């Protein structure tokens, strides 16, 4: 009898609990991703949404590199035009930039910046053609409308997803670290340059006076470049497809939710906004057992452990002299080395080094014998290193990589290699410092504990908020209205001018009154003397 009562109570409790859990029936999500390494983490969200029963459709370009046409997790829609993310273009671009970096002069540094901006400008033009082609395809647009999607999930590094979401009047969620404008926070959150380092400047949140000067100057230059190089192209698209007076920056700011791919073990403390949800490390997971041959190699390292090296998606090979110097340095270490590398096999490669076209990076980082991670400095790799508590030897070659590594250096978990001057001795010295100075590993393990000490896993939090936006048809209550304000209102320039004018008017009135009475008194005294 008691058992039946307990069972009945349990069933009632279960029903009550279920009624308190928000439920989203199978939703329809349209995904407009960015290719390359950005797709690697977007695909994790796609798979998680599919696992929750949602119907996911992914838009891919004609030159898609990572985004496959067929997948068990999504249905793809193929655009007819290129998106500018061609694998060969990026590999050649990365190698060209590394060649310039090796020159090591101030002129080479300037030339590097010019090349990066020129390449970004060319990508913008290619993207503009793609957006025009997509938006002009009335049959495609009608198919989007007929599908009745509940939400658009996009990476705002490129503008295609942003403008499409607004054109279709869908709730928009960003999977964001960067926008075409800047780092994600700079698009919508207050960012005082006195203690918020502008991206790519490689500064910390504790700047000296001249560092703050540098921060403001670089910010101003970057703003001017964006205004003159990119804004006219994007604004023309907005005027044509969204409506007169619409700017690309306003559209970027008006997303319902920003799922930000950092947390504050990576980012410096800074002001944020209610619709920024932090999901740093959402792609990280516990390591799985290694393939037997790889496990045997790792175990053969004994007490010395292993070092793993990978330079990410874009950098498949290094200049020959750099690769030879690294191979020679590795050969002198007692550790075993696992090196992901697609270039020519260096002649100086030691017997302790295993070179692979691909390696299970997450599983190796989580292996107890892994001692250090030689990396390019991409966000994904750094987040995995934080998750598993492995210190970093960083190259920091292109795009956001130097800035990411600068943040890690400030936190005492990474040491940089100067790519312009790197040779066997300097590389070996850097590796040994990270290996044998305990503070690097201790600091990284502290970051790892902080990163994991959260009430909800980052991926679960991301999926909850995507479903939240679907349930409520947006998240307008979390979105500031500041993006609708002109710059002079946002910075209260008009209010300051009004108050200064009012104060000036009061002072002038007081002055005029005092002068008037002084003049009257003087005139009276003069009159009395004359009498």
C-alpha positions in Angstrom: 0.0 0.0 0.0 2.7 2.4 1.0 4.6 1.5 -2.1 1.6 2.4 -4.3 1.3 5.7 -2.4 5.0 6.5 -3.0 4.7 5.7 -6.7 1.6 7.9 -7.1 3.3 10.8 -5.3 6.4 10.3 -7.5 4.2 10.4 -10.7 2.5 13.6 -9.5 5.9 15.2 -8.6 7.2 14.3 -12.1 4.2 15.9 -13.8 4.6 19.0 -11.7 8.3 19.3 -12.5 7.6 18.8 -16.2 5.1 21.7 -16.1 7.7 24.0 -14.7 10.3 23.2 -17.4 10.0 25.4 -20.5 9.3 23.3 -23.6 10.1 24.1 -27.2 8.5 21.9 -29.8 10.5 21.1 -32.8 11.6 24.5 -34.2 12.9 25.5 -37.6 16.3 27.2 -37.5 17.9 28.8 -40.5 21.7 28.9 -40.2 24.0 31.3 -42.1 27.5 30.4 -41.1 31.0 31.5 -41.9 33.3 28.8 -43.3 36.7 27.6 -42.1 37.4 27.4 -38.3 34.2 29.4 -37.6 32.2 26.5 -39.0 33.9 24.1 -36.6 32.2 25.7 -33.6 28.9 26.6 -35.5 28.6 22.9 -36.4 28.6 22.0 -32.7 25.6 24.3 -32.1 23.9 22.7 -35.2 24.4 19.2 -33.9 23.2 20.1 -30.5 20.0 21.7 -31.9 19.4 18.7 -34.1 19.8 16.4 -31.0 17.1 18.5 -29.3 14.7 17.7 -32.2 15.0 21.0 -34.1 14.9 21.1 -37.9 18.1 22.9 -39.0 18.8 24.3 -42.5 22.3 25.5 -43.3 23.1 28.0 -46.1 26.4 27.2 -47.9 28.3 29.0 -50.7 29.5 27.6 -54.0 33.1 27.6 -52.7 32.3 26.2 -49.3 35.4 24.6 -47.7 34.4 23.0 -44.4 30.6 23.1 -44.8 29.5 19.8 -46.3 26.4 19.6 -48.6 25.1 16.5 -47.0 24.9 15.9 -43.2 22.6 13.8 -40.9 22.2 16.9 -38.7 21.0 19.5 -41.2 19.6 20.2 -44.7 21.7 22.4 -46.9 20.7 25.2 -49.3 23.4 25.9 -51.9 23.9 29.4 -53.1 25.0 29.9 -56.7 27.9 32.3 -55.9 31.1 32.2 -54.0 31.4 33.6 -50.5 35.2 34.4 -50.6 36.2 31.5 -48.2 38.1 29.4 -50.6 40.6 27.0 -49.0 43.4 27.7 -51.6 43.0 31.5 -51.2 43.3 31.4 -47.4 46.3 29.0 -47.4 48.1 31.2 -49.9 47.1 34.3 -48.0 48.4 32.9 -44.7 51.7 31.8 -46.3 52.2 35.2 -47.9 51.7 36.9 -44.5 54.2 34.6 -42.8 56.8 35.4 -45.5 56.3 39.1 -44.8 56.5 38.5 -41.0 59.9 36.8 -41.4 61.3 40.0 -42.8 61.1 41.5 -39.3 61.3 45.2 -40.2 58.9 48.1 -39.5 58.2 48.3 -43.2 57.4 44.6 -43.3 54.9 45.2 -40.4 53.3 48.0 -42.3 53.2 45.9 -45.4 51.6 43.1 -43.4 48.8 45.5 -42.3 48.2 46.7 -45.8 48.0 43.2 -47.2 45.5 42.2 -44.5 43.3 45.2 -45.2 43.5 44.7 -49.0 42.5 41.0 -48.6 39.6 41.9 -46.3 38.5 44.5 -48.8 38.6 41.9 -51.6 36.6 39.5 -49.5 34.0 42.3 -48.8 33.6 42.8 -52.6 33.1 39.0 -53.1 30.6 38.9 -50.3 28.7 41.9 -51.7 28.3 40.0 -55.0 27.1 36.9 -53.2 24.6 39.0 -51.1 23.2 40.7 -54.2 22.9 37.4 -56.0 21.1 35.8 -53.1 18.7 38.7 -52.4 17.8 39.1 -56.1 16.9 35.4 -56.3 13.1 35.9 -55.8 12.5 32.1 -55.9 15.0 31.5 -53.2 13.6 34.4 -51.0 10.1 33.0 -51.5 11.2 29.5 -50.4 12.7 31.1 -47.2 9.4 32.8 -46.5 7.4 29.7 -47.2 9.5 27.6 -44.8 8.4 29.8 -41.9 11.6 29.6 -39.9 11.4 30.4 -36.2 14.9 31.9 -35.9 18.1 32.8 -37.9 21.4 31.8 -36.3 24.4 33.4 -37.9 28.1 34.4 -37.4 28.2 38.2 -38.0 31.9 38.1 -39.1 30.2 38.4 -42.5 27.1 40.4 -43.3 25.0 38.0 -45.3 23.2 36.4 -42.4 22.5 39.7 -40.7 20.9 41.3 -43.8 19.0 38.1 -44.6 17.5 37.8 -41.1 16.3 41.4 -41.2 14.9 41.0 -44.7 12.9 37.9 -43.6 12.0 39.6 -40.3 13.2 36.7 -38.2 14.5 36.8 -34.6 18.3 36.8 -35.0 20.9 35.1 -32.7 24.7 35.5 -33.2 27.3 32.9 -32.7 29.9 35.7 -32.3 33.5 36.6 -31.4 34.0 39.1 -34.3 31.7 41.2 -36.4 32.7 42.8 -39.7 32.9 45.9 -37.6 35.2 44.7 -34.7 35.2 42.4 -31.7 31.7 41.5 -30.7 31.5 43.7 -27.5 32.5 46.8 -29.4 29.3 46.5 -31.5 26.9 47.0 -28.6 28.6 47.2 -25.2 30.1 50.3 -23.6 33.9 50.0 -24.2 35.9 52.7 -22.4 39.3 52.8 -24.1 40.9 53.8 -20.8 40.8 50.1 -19.7 39.4 48.1 -22.6 42.2 47.3 -25.1 41.1 47.6 -28.7 41.5 44.3 -30.5 44.8 43.6 -32.3 46.7 46.2 -30.1 48.0 43.4 -27.8 47.5 45.4 -24.6 46.0 44.5 -21.2 43.4 46.2 -19.1 46.1 47.9 -17.1 47.6 50.5 -19.6 50.1 53.2 -19.0 49.5 56.7 -20.3 51.2 56.1 -23.6 49.6 52.7 -24.1 46.2 54.5 -23.7 47.3 57.0 -26.3 48.2 54.0 -28.6 44.9 52.4 -27.8 42.9 55.5 -28.8 44.9 56.1 -32.0 44.6 52.5 -33.2 40.8 52.6 -32.4 40.4 55.9 -34.4 42.4 54.5 -37.4 40.4 51.3 -37.4 37.1 53.2 -37.2 38.1 55.4 -40.1 39.2 52.4 -42.2 35.8 50.7 -41.5 33.9 53.9 -42.4 35.6 54.5 -45.7 36.4 50.9 -46.8 33.5 48.7 -45.7 30.6 50.9 -44.7 29.7 52.3 -48.1 29.4 48.7 -49.6 27.3 47.4 -46.7 25.1 50.5 -46.4 24.3 50.4 -50.1 23.0 46.8 -49.6 20.9 48.0 -46.6 19.4 50.9 -48.6 18.5 48.6 -51.4 17.1 45.5 -49.6 16.0 46.8 -46.2 15.0 50.4 -46.7 16.1 54.0 -46.9 18.1 55.4 -44.0 19.2 51.9 -42.8 22.9 51.4 -42.0 24.7 48.1 -41.6 25.9 49.1 -38.2 22.3 49.5 -36.9 21.4 46.1 -38.3 24.4 44.5 -36.6 23.5 46.0 -33.3 19.8 45.0 -33.4 20.2 41.2 -33.0 18.1 39.7 -30.3 20.9 37.7 -28.7 24.7 37.4 -28.9 26.1 34.0 -27.9 29.7 35.1 -27.3 32.5 32.6 -27.7 34.5 33.8 -24.7 34.2 33.9 -20.9 36.1 35.9 -18.3 38.8 33.3 -17.9 39.7 34.4 -21.5 38.4 38.0 -21.7 39.4 40.9 -19.5 36.7 42.2 -17.1 34.6 44.7 -18.9 31.1 46.2 -19.2 28.6 44.0 -21.0 24.9 43.9 -21.9 21.8 41.8 -21.0 21.6 40.1 -24.4 25.2 39.0 -24.4 25.3 35.4 -23.3 28.8 34.0 -22.6 29.5 30.4 -23.9 33.3 30.4 -23.9 34.6 26.8 -24.2 31.2 25.4 -25.4 33.1 23.3 -27.9 35.3 21.7 -25.2 34.6 18.3 -23.8 36.3 15.6 -21.8 38.9 13.6 -23.7 38.2 10.2 -25.2 40.7 7.3 -25.3 43.3 7.7 -28.1 43.7 5.2 -30.9 46.0 2.4 -29.7 49.0 3.3 -31.8 48.8 6.9 -30.7 48.3 5.8 -27.0 51.4 3.6 -27.3 53.5 6.5 -28.6 52.3 8.8 -25.8 53.0 6.2 -23.1 56.5 5.7 -24.5 57.3 9.2 -23.3 57.6 8.0 -19.7 57.9 10.7 -17.0 58.8 13.4 -19.5 55.4 13.5 -21.2 54.4 14.8 -24.6 54.2 18.2 -26.4 51.6 18.7 -29.1 51.8 21.2 -31.9 49.1 22.4 -34.2 48.8 25.7 -36.1 45.1 25.5 -36.9 42.9 25.4 -39.9 44.6 28.0 -42.1 48.3 27.3 -41.5 49.1 23.9 -43.0 52.8 24.6 -43.5 55.6 27.0 -42.4 58.5 28.5 -44.3 61.2 25.8 -44.7 63.8 27.5 -42.4 61.2 27.8 -39.6 60.1 24.2 -39.9 63.7 23.0 -39.8 64.5 25.2 -36.7 61.4 23.8 -34.9 62.2 20.2 -35.8 65.8 20.6 -34.7 64.7 22.1 -31.4 62.2 19.3 -30.8 64.9 16.7 -31.4 66.9 17.9 -28.4 64.0 17.5 -26.0 63.4 14.4 -23.8 59.6 14.7 -24.4 57.8 13.0 -27.2 56.3 15.4 -29.8 53.1 15.1 -31.8 53.1 17.6 -34.6 50.2 18.2 -37.0 51.8 19.4 -40.2 51.0 19.2 -43.9 54.2 20.7 -45.3 57.4 19.1 -46.4 58.9 16.8 -43.8 61.9 18.7 -42.2 65.2 16.9 -42.6 66.1 17.7 -38.9 63.1 15.8 -37.6 64.1 13.7 -34.5 63.0 10.1 -33.6 61.0 11.6 -30.7 58.6 13.5 -33.1 55.5 12.0 -34.7 54.3 14.1 -37.6 50.6 13.8 -38.6 48.2 15.3 -41.2 45.4 15.3 -38.5 45.4 14.6 -34.8 42.6 14.3 -32.1 43.6 17.6 -30.5 41.0 17.7 -27.8 41.8 14.1 -26.7 45.5 14.8 -26.7 45.1 18.0 -24.7 43.1 16.1 -22.1 45.7 13.3 -21.8 47.5 13.3 -18.4 50.9 13.1 -20.1 50.5 16.3 -22.2 52.8 18.9 -20.9 52.5 21.9 -23.3 50.6 23.0 -26.4 52.5 24.8 -29.3 49.7 26.7 -31.0 48.9 29.5 -33.5 46.6 31.3 -31.0 43.2 30.8 -32.4 40.2 31.1 -30.0 39.1 27.5 -30.3 42.6 26.1 -29.5 43.1 28.5 -26.6 39.7 27.6 -25.1 40.5 23.9 -25.3 43.9 24.5 -23.7 42.2 26.4 -20.8 39.6 23.6 -20.4 42.3 20.9 -20.1 44.8 23.1 -18.1 47.7 22.9 -20.6 50.1 25.9 -20.9 50.8 27.4 -24.4 53.8 28.2 -26.5 52.2 30.6 -29.0 53.2 31.9 -32.5 50.4 34.5 -33.0 50.7 34.8 -36.7 47.6 36.5 -38.3 44.2 38.0 -37.6 43.2 37.8 -33.9 45.9 35.3 -32.9 48.5 37.8 -31.5 45.8 39.5 -29.4 44.5 36.2 -28.1 47.9 35.2 -27.0 48.6 38.6 -25.4 45.6 37.9 -23.1 47.1 34.6 -22.2 50.5 36.1 -21.5 49.0 38.6 -19.1 47.3 35.7 -17.2 50.7 33.9 -17.0 49.7 30.8 -19.0 51.5 31.4 -22.3 54.8 32.5 -23.8 55.2 33.9 -27.3 57.6 32.9 -30.0 58.8 35.9 -32.1 58.1 34.6 -35.6 60.3 37.2 -37.3 63.5 36.1 -35.5 62.7 32.5 -34.4 65.5 30.0 -34.7 66.4 26.7 -33.0 67.9 28.3 -29.9 65.1 30.9 -29.2 62.4 28.3 -29.8 64.0 25.8 -27.6 64.5 28.4 -24.8 60.8 29.3 -25.0 59.6 25.7 -24.9 61.8 24.9 -21.9 60.6 27.9 -20.0 57.0 26.9 -20.3 57.8 23.2 -19.6 60.0 23.7 -16.5 58.7 26.9 -14.9 55.8 25.6 -12.7 53.9 28.9 -12.7 52.7 28.4 -16.3 51.0 25.1 -15.6 49.7 26.2 -12.2 48.2 29.3 -13.6 46.5 27.4 -16.5 45.1 24.8 -14.1 43.7 27.6 -12.0 42.0 29.1 -15.1 40.7 25.6 -15.9 39.1 25.2 -12.5 37.5 28.7 -12.8 36.2 27.9 -16.3 34.6 24.6 -15.2 33.1 26.0 -12.0 29.8 27.1 -13.5 26.2 26.1 -12.7 25.3 25.3 -16.4 27.6 23.9 -19.1 28.3 26.6 -21.8 26.7 24.5 -24.6 23.6 23.8 -22.6 23.3 27.5 -21.8 23.7 28.4 -25.5 20.9 26.0 -26.5 18.6 27.2 -23.7 18.9 30.8 -25.0 18.4 29.8 -28.6 15.2 28.0 -27.6 14.3 31.0 -25.4 14.3 33.3 -28.4 12.2 30.8 -30.4 9.7 30.5 -27.5 9.2 34.2 -27.2 9.7 35.2 -30.9 12.7 37.3 -30.0 14.3 38.9 -26.9 13.4 42.6 -27.3 13.3 43.1 -23.5 17.0 42.3 -23.3 18.0 44.5 -26.2 19.1 48.1 -25.6 17.5 50.9 -27.7 20.9 52.6 -27.9 21.5 51.4 -31.4 18.6 53.6 -32.6 20.3 56.7 -31.2 22.6 58.9 -33.3 26.1 59.1 -32.0 25.8 62.6 -30.5 22.8 61.4 -28.4 24.5 58.1 -27.4 27.5 60.1 -26.1 25.2 62.9 -24.7 27.1 65.5 -26.8 23.8 67.3 -27.4 23.0 67.3 -23.6 26.5 68.5 -22.8 26.2 71.3 -25.4 22.8 72.2 -24.0 24.0 72.4 -20.4 27.1 74.3 -21.4 24.9 76.7 -23.3 22.6 77.1 -20.3 25.5 77.7 -17.9 27.0 80.2 -20.4 23.7 82.0 -20.7 23.3 82.2 -16.9 26.8 83.5 -16.5 26.3 86.1 -19.2 23.0 87.1 -17.7 24.5 87.5 -14.2 27.4 89.4 -15.8 25.0 91.7 -17.7 23.0 92.4 -14.5 26.1 93.1 -12.4 27.5 95.3 -15.1 24.1 97.1 -15.4 24.0 97.8 -11.7 27.7 98.8 -11.5 27.1 101.2 -14.4 24.1 102.7 -12.6 26.1 103.1 -9.4 29.0 104.7 -11.2 26.6 107.1 -13.0 24.9 108.1 -9.7 28.3 108.8 -8.1 29.4 110.8 -11.1 26.1 112.8 -10.9 26.5 113.5 -7.2 30.1 114.8 -7.7 28.9 117.1 -10.4 26.2 118.5 -8.1 
